């Protein structure tokens, strides 16, 4: 990695730590483990940015490495009345490349492992 880019590494790792740790149980352990994996692959990591840098600018970024894929995107409104991307509508993706989860119903997997049944609900274990 060029020396001029090393100043940005702590910021990149902060973004990864925030987003990679924001999903699921065991957050602290998984976030720390994921961050260690990302650190080992920093020389193979790509960061891309598109958009403005002002406080009210919409933007998109993507972090790609052999061990993590992160995307963050400001989008046009659906319920809001804006045709251009804005900071009011955000989508994020955090995935493990080749993590064998593409096309899998993660919500259904969750329902199969954890009983959410209560009166009037069909979310009992194993129901589809």
Secondary structure, 3 states (H helix, E strand, C coil): CCHHHHCCHHHHHHHHHHHHCCCCCCHHHHHHHHHHHHHHCHHHCEEEEEECCCCCCCEEEEEECCCCEEEEEECCCCCCCCCCCCCCCEEEEEECCCCCCCCCCHHHHHHHHCCCCCCCCCCCCCCC
